[in-house]
Amino acid sequence: MKKLALTIAVLLSINISNIWAEGNSTNTSSVRYVKAPRFARPLVEKWITEYAKTQPGVEFQIAKGNQNQGNIDLNVVFDNQDTKTEDFSHIVYFGEFAVLPITASGSEAAKVLEGKHLNSKKLKQLYFLNDDFDEDVKKNKQFEKLVIYSGSNATSVASSFAHNFGEESSNFRGKRISGDDLFLNTALSKDPLGVSFNALPNIFDLQSRHIKNDLTIIGIDVKKSLEESFSDRATLDEVIATLESGKVSEIAVEKIGVRYNQADDAVNQFLQWVLTDGTKYNHEFGLLNLDNKVTQVQIEKVKDTLTAQK
């Protein structure tokens, strides 16, 4: 009798362990991983938190830096010339990001550029290696002593900034910085002659909505009525509103979206939620909204994919 009881206890223990392991395995496999550049990560984290309130059974997480690419379900990417054309059909755009030219506040570079209003041609002269400048643009020798810092990895906005001026990211003069674009700000703080650029969420404090204390925006050539919007006195929301009302040729503005590998129900439903509910957080985290017509096209794209799977 004791042996029978012991056998039953062992079997029960094994079954319970198997059930727990299966449940644990299911939970692990149901996790969807999202990779994003750091300036967009707070927005993605907000999505994940809010979406979990509506779909508690589906778990999304930010992918870790050393995570195998094959385990990543969603990638936040930019709409620039480095994006492979065959991937376009697998990208859903949810907003835009803007890139401004910057230097360190109070630096030697800031003094050199103070009071200047640089147009696209002069910005090209400042940032890029190019001896073939237009005749109407005199070579500014002061620019030569300034050191340009640009990002070099795949998630840098360097390509977006360069493409806005018809240049390649390989054509920046100065120094390349590896790692996240936040390191560009660090480089400026250490080099009094340093000049760079960055996305709005890396330039402005998302809480105060004002430019970070150690940075200054380089003056660009815009209409008199817009000068205040692109000065250090402008708030993040003023910059966003101005760019949404009309693009400025000297400022790189580019679509940002999510590229997906496997279009399963969970991923598509999440993307549909991002487009219908998640975009309301774009401004809070320093991104611009897409034109309503463009957004509607993206929503229809996701809906078509969901319909095709049923």
C-alpha positions in Angstrom: 0.0 0.0 0.0 2.8 2.3 0.9 4.5 1.5 -2.4 1.3 2.3 -4.3 0.9 5.6 -2.6 4.6 6.5 -3.3 4.2 5.6 -6.9 1.1 7.8 -7.3 2.9 10.7 -5.5 5.8 10.4 -7.9 3.6 10.3 -11.0 1.7 13.3 -9.8 4.9 15.2 -9.2 6.1 14.4 -12.7 2.8 15.5 -14.3 2.8 18.7 -12.4 6.4 19.4 -13.4 5.6 18.7 -17.0 2.5 20.9 -16.9 4.5 23.8 -15.4 7.3 23.3 -17.9 4.9 23.3 -20.8 3.2 26.4 -19.5 6.5 28.1 -19.0 7.7 27.1 -22.5 4.4 28.5 -24.0 4.9 31.8 -22.2 8.5 32.1 -23.4 7.5 31.3 -27.0 4.7 33.9 -27.0 7.1 36.8 -26.4 7.6 39.1 -29.4 10.8 41.1 -29.5 11.1 44.6 -30.9 14.4 46.2 -31.8 14.6 50.0 -31.9 17.2 52.8 -32.0 17.6 54.4 -28.6 15.8 57.7 -29.5 12.7 55.7 -30.4 12.9 53.2 -27.6 10.9 55.2 -25.0 8.0 55.4 -27.5 8.2 51.7 -28.1 8.2 51.0 -24.4 5.1 53.2 -24.1 3.4 51.1 -26.8 4.3 47.9 -25.0 2.9 49.1 -21.7 -0.3 50.4 -23.1 -0.9 47.5 -25.5 -0.5 45.1 -22.6 -3.6 46.7 -21.0 -5.7 45.7 -24.0 -4.1 42.3 -24.8 -2.6 40.9 -21.6 -2.1 37.5 -23.1 0.4 38.7 -25.7 3.8 39.9 -24.5 6.1 42.3 -26.4 9.6 43.2 -25.1 12.5 45.4 -26.2 15.2 43.3 -27.7 18.5 43.3 -25.9 21.6 44.6 -27.7 23.3 41.1 -27.9 20.1 39.3 -29.0 20.2 37.1 -32.0 18.7 38.8 -35.0 16.7 35.7 -35.8 14.8 36.1 -32.6 13.7 39.6 -33.3 10.1 39.9 -34.6 9.9 43.7 -35.2 12.6 46.3 -36.2 12.1 50.0 -36.0 13.7 51.3 -39.3 14.1 54.5 -41.3 12.8 55.2 -44.8 16.2 56.1 -46.4 18.2 54.8 -49.3 19.9 52.2 -47.2 16.7 50.3 -46.8 16.5 47.3 -49.1 13.8 47.7 -51.7 12.6 44.1 -51.2 11.7 44.9 -47.6 9.4 47.8 -48.4 6.3 45.7 -48.4 7.1 44.5 -44.9 7.3 48.0 -43.4 4.5 49.8 -41.7 5.2 53.6 -41.2 3.9 55.2 -38.0 5.5 58.6 -38.0 8.5 60.8 -38.9 11.6 62.0 -37.2 13.5 65.3 -37.7 17.3 65.9 -37.5 18.7 69.3 -36.5 22.3 70.6 -36.8 23.8 71.2 -33.3 27.0 72.0 -31.4 27.8 72.4 -27.7 26.4 75.5 -25.9 29.1 78.1 -25.3 31.8 76.2 -27.3 34.3 77.7 -29.7 32.3 76.1 -32.5 29.1 77.9 -31.3 31.0 81.2 -31.3 32.2 80.6 -34.9 28.6 79.8 -36.1 26.9 82.4 -33.9 24.6 84.7 -35.9 25.0 82.7 -39.1 21.9 81.5 -41.0 23.1 78.5 -43.1 21.3 77.4 -46.2 21.5 73.9 -47.7 24.6 74.8 -49.7 26.5 76.2 -46.7 25.4 73.2 -44.6 26.9 70.9 -47.2 30.1 72.9 -47.1 30.2 72.6 -43.3 29.5 68.9 -43.0 30.8 67.2 -46.1 33.9 66.5 -48.1 33.3 68.3 -51.4 35.5 70.6 -53.5 32.9 71.2 -56.1 30.9 74.0 -54.4 28.6 76.2 -56.5 30.2 79.5 -57.6 27.8 81.5 -55.5 28.9 79.8 -52.3 32.2 81.2 -51.1 34.4 78.8 -49.3 34.3 79.6 -45.6 37.7 79.0 -44.1 36.3 79.1 -40.6 34.5 75.9 -41.3 37.8 74.1 -41.9 38.8 74.2 -38.2 35.5 72.8 -37.0 35.4 69.0 -36.4 32.3 67.2 -37.7 31.1 64.2 -35.6 28.8 61.7 -37.3 27.3 58.4 -36.3 28.5 55.2 -38.1 26.2 52.4 -37.2 23.0 51.1 -38.8 20.7 52.9 -36.4 22.3 56.3 -36.7 20.4 59.2 -38.3 23.6 60.0 -40.2 22.3 58.5 -43.5 19.1 60.5 -43.2 20.9 63.7 -42.6 23.3 63.1 -45.5 20.6 62.0 -48.0 18.7 65.3 -47.3 21.6 67.1 -48.9 22.1 64.6 -51.7 25.2 63.1 -50.0 26.2 59.7 -48.7 27.0 59.1 -45.1 30.5 58.0 -46.2 31.2 61.6 -47.3 31.0 63.3 -43.9 34.3 65.0 -43.0 35.6 64.8 -39.5 35.2 61.9 -37.1 32.9 58.9 -37.0 31.5 57.8 -33.7 30.4 54.2 -33.2 27.5 53.2 -31.0 24.3 55.1 -30.3 23.8 58.7 -31.6 23.6 59.9 -28.0 27.4 59.6 -28.1 27.5 62.4 -30.6 26.3 64.7 -27.8 29.1 63.4 -25.6 31.7 64.0 -28.3 30.5 67.7 -28.5 30.9 68.1 -24.8 34.5 67.1 -25.0 35.6 69.0 -28.2 35.1 72.8 -28.2 35.4 72.7 -32.0 32.9 69.9 -32.4 29.8 70.1 -34.6 27.2 67.4 -35.2 23.5 66.7 -35.7 20.9 64.6 -33.9 17.2 63.5 -33.9 14.8 65.7 -31.8 14.4 63.2 -28.9 18.2 63.3 -28.4 18.4 67.1 -28.6 15.4 68.1 -26.4 14.5 67.0 -22.8 11.3 65.1 -23.2 10.1 66.2 -19.8 10.8 70.0 -19.9 10.3 70.1 -23.7 13.3 72.5 -23.9 16.7 72.0 -25.6 19.2 70.2 -23.3 21.3 72.7 -21.4 24.6 71.7 -23.0 23.5 71.9 -26.6 22.7 74.7 -29.1 20.9 74.6 -32.4 23.0 75.9 -35.4 21.2 78.7 -37.2 19.6 77.8 -40.5 18.3 80.0 -43.3 14.5 80.1 -42.9 11.8 82.7 -43.2 11.9 85.4 -40.5 8.6 84.1 -39.1 10.2 80.7 -38.6 13.5 81.7 -37.0 12.1 81.5 -33.4 10.9 77.9 -34.1 14.4 76.7 -34.8 16.2 78.6 -32.1 17.3 77.5 -28.6 14.2 79.3 -27.2 11.8 77.0 -29.1 10.1 74.1 -27.3 10.1 70.6 -28.8 6.3 71.0 -29.5 6.9 74.3 -31.4 9.5 72.6 -33.6 7.2 69.6 -34.3 4.2 71.8 -35.1 6.3 73.9 -37.5 7.7 70.9 -39.3 4.3 69.3 -39.5 2.8 72.4 -41.1 5.5 72.5 -43.8 8.9 70.9 -44.4 12.1 73.0 -44.4 14.8 72.0 -47.0 17.6 72.5 -44.5 16.1 70.0 -42.0 16.1 66.2 -42.6 12.6 64.8 -42.0 12.1 61.1 -42.7 9.5 58.4 -42.2 10.1 55.9 -39.4 8.4 52.5 -39.4 8.3 49.0 -38.2 9.6 46.1 -40.3 8.3 42.7 -39.5 9.6 39.3 -40.4 6.7 37.0 -39.6 3.2 38.4 -40.2 1.3 36.4 -37.6 -1.9 37.5 -36.0 -0.3 38.8 -32.8 2.2 41.0 -34.7 -0.4 42.3 -37.1 -2.9 43.1 -34.4 -0.1 45.0 -32.5 0.8 46.9 -35.7 -2.8 47.8 -36.2 -3.0 49.1 -32.6 0.2 51.1 -33.2 -1.4 52.9 -36.2 -4.8 53.6 -34.6 -3.8 54.2 -31.0 0.0 54.2 -30.6 0.6 57.2 -32.8 -1.1 59.5 -30.3 2.2 59.3 -28.3 4.4 60.4 -31.2 4.6 64.1 -30.1 5.2 63.2 -26.4 8.3 61.3 -27.5 9.6 63.8 -30.0 8.3 62.4 -33.3 6.1 63.9 -36.0 2.8 62.5 -37.2 2.4 61.3 -40.7 -0.1 62.9 -43.1 -3.5 61.4 -42.5 -3.7 60.0 -46.0 -0.3 58.2 -45.5 -1.5 56.8 -42.2 -4.7 55.5 -43.7 -2.7 53.7 -46.4 -0.6 52.0 -43.6 -3.7 51.0 -41.7 -5.2 49.4 -44.9 -1.9 47.6 -45.5 -2.1 45.9 -42.1 -5.9 45.2 -42.5 -5.3 43.5 -45.8 -2.6 41.3 -44.3 -4.9 40.3 -41.4 -7.7 39.5 -43.8 -5.4 37.4 -46.0 -4.5 35.3 -43.0 -8.1 34.4 -42.1 
